[in-house]
Amino acid sequence: MSTLFSIGQMNQLGDALEAKGFTPDDITKLRSHPELGMLLLFTRGQAKITLPQHLINCDENPCLPNGWKVEEHKQGGQLEWNHTRVKLYLSKDQRPGKSIVGNKLRKELANQSVLNACVLDYLLANSTLIPEEWKGKLVFFWGTVYRDSDGDLCVRYLYWYDCSWGWRYSWLAYGFHDDRPAAISA
């Protein structure tokens, strides 16, 4: 037990950490982190915190599930991932209780800066980058449209299920409801 810090100081620190979203698990990890001493240098102005740059090559060929073909792939150059610059788009026809057929939605999205499947695959490989607010939604990446092994057009989506992220797909002949937004650059 620390004798250097007062109980009041520890409570203030705990309140500040909680206000910033720290969980008890985060505190346990912080306490045993090998770079904890760097935090002292940061608080004294002797070090900076820099976040890693996440560049996604949106010009690459997308992941190709077995037997599928790429029908359309909108290339997007190098995308520096920043979830605050991604908007989840819903058509006016995707209001609660309504849906829009995927083929019609595809036409509506034609002039939008939709993200492609390269972004989906990067996020799956780096799932800590996926925003929490995407849980409970099926986030579609319309920049890549596939033809499945049966010849049907489909688009892949990212979803949260049972404590992990995964991907599935939906056929364009089906309806898209209000829980199925398109990921677009904002």
C-alpha positions in Angstrom: 0.0 0.0 0.0 1.3 3.4 -0.9 2.2 5.9 1.8 3.3 8.6 -0.6 -0.2 9.3 -2.0 -3.2 10.3 0.1 -6.5 8.4 -0.2 -8.0 11.7 -1.5 -5.4 11.9 -4.3 -6.1 8.2 -5.3 -9.8 8.9 -5.4 -9.3 11.9 -7.6 -7.2 9.9 -10.0 -9.8 7.1 -10.0 -12.6 9.6 -10.7 -10.6 11.1 -13.6 -9.7 7.7 -15.1 -13.4 6.6 -14.9 -14.5 9.8 -16.5 -12.2 9.1 -19.4 -13.6 5.6 -19.9 -11.0 3.5 -18.1 -12.3 0.1 -16.9 -11.0 -1.9 -14.0 -9.4 -4.2 -16.5 -7.6 -1.2 -18.1 -6.2 -0.2 -14.7 -4.9 -3.8 -14.1 -3.2 -3.7 -17.5 -1.8 -0.2 -16.9 -0.4 -1.2 -13.5 1.6 -4.1 -15.0 2.5 -2.5 -18.3 6.3 -2.5 -19.1 6.1 1.1 -20.4 4.4 2.5 -17.3 7.5 4.7 -16.6 6.9 6.5 -19.9 3.7 7.9 -18.5 5.7 9.8 -15.9 7.9 11.3 -18.7 4.7 12.3 -20.5 3.1 14.0 -17.5 6.4 16.0 -17.0 6.4 17.1 -20.6 9.5 15.0 -21.5 7.7 12.7 -23.9 4.9 12.7 -26.5 2.3 10.1 -27.2 2.0 9.3 -30.9 -0.6 7.0 -32.3 0.4 4.5 -34.9 -0.6 5.4 -38.4 -3.0 2.9 -40.0 -2.7 3.1 -43.8 -5.1 1.0 -45.8 -4.3 0.4 -49.4 -7.7 0.6 -51.0 -6.2 0.0 -54.5 -5.3 -3.6 -53.7 -7.4 -6.5 -54.9 -10.0 -7.3 -52.2 -10.2 -10.6 -50.4 -11.9 -13.1 -52.7 -14.0 -15.7 -51.0 -13.8 -19.2 -52.6 -15.6 -19.3 -55.9 -16.5 -15.6 -56.0 -15.6 -12.9 -58.5 -15.3 -9.2 -58.1 -18.1 -7.4 -60.1 -17.0 -3.9 -59.1 -14.2 -2.5 -57.0 -13.9 1.2 -56.4 -10.3 1.9 -55.7 -9.6 4.6 -53.1 -5.8 5.0 -52.9 -4.2 5.1 -49.5 -6.7 5.6 -46.7 -5.4 6.7 -43.3 -7.9 5.1 -40.9 -9.6 7.6 -38.6 -13.1 6.4 -37.6 -14.2 10.0 -37.0 -13.9 10.5 -40.8 -16.2 7.6 -41.6 -20.0 8.1 -41.7 -22.6 5.4 -41.5 -25.0 6.3 -44.3 -28.7 5.3 -44.4 -30.9 5.9 -47.4 -34.2 7.8 -46.7 -35.8 4.5 -47.6 -34.0 2.7 -44.7 -36.0 4.5 -42.0 -37.4 2.2 -39.2 -40.1 -0.1 -40.6 -38.9 0.4 -44.2 -36.3 -1.2 -46.4 -34.7 -0.7 -49.8 -33.7 -3.4 -52.2 -29.9 -3.7 -52.5 -29.8 -3.1 -56.3 -31.7 0.2 -55.8 -29.4 1.2 -52.9 -26.4 0.4 -55.0 -27.6 3.0 -57.6 -28.2 5.5 -54.8 -24.7 5.0 -53.5 -23.0 5.3 -56.9 -21.9 8.9 -56.3 -21.0 8.5 -52.6 -17.5 7.8 -51.4 -18.2 4.3 -50.2 -15.5 2.3 -48.6 -14.4 -0.9 -50.2 -13.8 -4.4 -48.8 -10.1 -3.7 -48.3 -11.1 -1.5 -45.4 -13.4 -4.3 -44.0 -10.5 -6.8 -44.2 -8.1 -4.3 -42.5 -10.5 -3.7 -39.7 -11.0 -7.4 -39.1 -7.2 -7.8 -38.9 -7.1 -4.8 -36.5 -10.4 -5.1 -34.7 -9.5 -2.7 -31.9 -9.9 0.1 -34.5 -13.6 -0.7 -35.0 -15.8 1.9 -33.3 -17.9 0.6 -30.4 -21.0 2.3 -31.8 -20.9 -0.1 -34.8 -21.9 -2.9 -32.6 -25.5 -3.9 -33.2 -25.3 -2.8 -36.9 -24.3 -4.6 -40.1 -21.8 -2.2 -41.6 -21.7 -2.6 -45.4 -18.7 -1.9 -47.6 -20.3 -1.0 -50.9 -17.1 -0.1 -52.7 -16.7 -3.8 -53.6 -19.6 -5.7 -55.1 -19.1 -9.4 -55.6 -20.7 -12.2 -57.7 -21.0 -15.2 -55.5 -20.4 -18.8 -56.6 -24.1 -19.0 -57.7 -23.8 -15.9 -59.8 -25.7 -13.6 -57.5 -24.5 -10.1 -56.7 -23.6 -9.5 -53.1 -21.8 -7.1 -50.8 -19.9 -7.9 -47.6 -20.5 -6.4 -44.2 -18.8 -6.3 -40.8 -20.8 -7.4 -37.7 -20.3 -8.0 -34.0 -21.4 -11.4 -32.7 -20.8 -13.2 -29.5 -17.7 -11.1 -28.4 -15.9 -10.8 -31.7 -16.1 -9.1 -35.1 -16.7 -11.1 -38.3 -18.0 -10.7 -41.8 -20.8 -12.0 -43.8 -22.6 -10.9 -47.0 -26.0 -10.0 -48.3 -27.5 -10.4 -51.7 -28.4 -7.2 -53.6 -31.8 -8.7 -54.4 -32.7 -8.5 -50.7 -34.0 -5.6 -48.6 -31.7 -3.4 -46.5 -33.2 -2.1 -43.3 -32.2 0.6 -40.8 -29.6 -1.6 -39.1 -27.6 -1.9 -42.4 -25.7 1.3 -43.0 -23.1 1.8 -45.7 -19.6 2.9 -44.6 -18.6 6.1 -46.5 -15.8 8.7 -46.2 -17.2 11.8 -44.4 
